[in-house]
Amino acid sequence: MVVHGGGARISREMEKRGLEPRFTRGHRFTDEDSLQVAVDVLGGTSDEIVEGIERFGGQARNLFDH
């Protein structure tokens, strides 16, 4: 099992969409708009990881429903 994050990618995508990333005590403040960005980014990252594993002959499945 591969568990990944995506904080920097999420922040960059939020900025592209005109949203300002906000943090409280090191934790991202997540409202509806930023949650959608996180879902989009993390789902895409999971897809990229699955493709990479399969490209090298492994078997993989994305468990992130997006």
N, C-alpha and C positions, 0 to 999 in steps of 0.2 A: 504494500500500500504506500502510495506517495501522498503526503499531505503538504500542501503548498500555501503560501500567502500571496499577497498581491498589493500590499499597501502602497508602494511607490507608483505602481501602475494605476491603481484606483485614484490616487491624488492627481496624477497627470490627466487622466480621463475626466475627472471632475472639472479641472481647470479648463480643459477643451470645451466642456459643456457649459461653461460660465458659472460653475459652482465653486464655492470656496471651501476647501477641506478644513474642518475644525476638529480640534483635539482637546480633551479634558483629562489632565493627569496621564497623558500618554495614550489615551484611548480615543479612537475616532468617534466623533459624534455622528450618529447615523439617523437621518430623517428619511422620508420616503424617496426623495430624489437621489440622495447619496446611496441609499440601499439599492436602487435600480442600477446605478453605476457599478456598485460592487458585484451584483449578480452578473451583469454583462461581462465585466472584466474577469472575474474568477471562472465563469463558465468558459470563456475563450481561452484562458490560461490552461484549464483542464483539458480542453480539446487539443491544444498544442502539445501538451505532455503525452497524451494518448497517441497522437500521430507520431511523435518522436520515438516512443517505445515500440510501436508497431513497425516503424520504418527499419528498426534494427532487429526485427524478427520476434519481438516479444508480443505477448498478448496483454491488452489493457482495455479498461472500460471506464468511462467517465461516470462517476456516481453523482456528480453535481447536476441537478435538474435545472436547466435554464431555458 
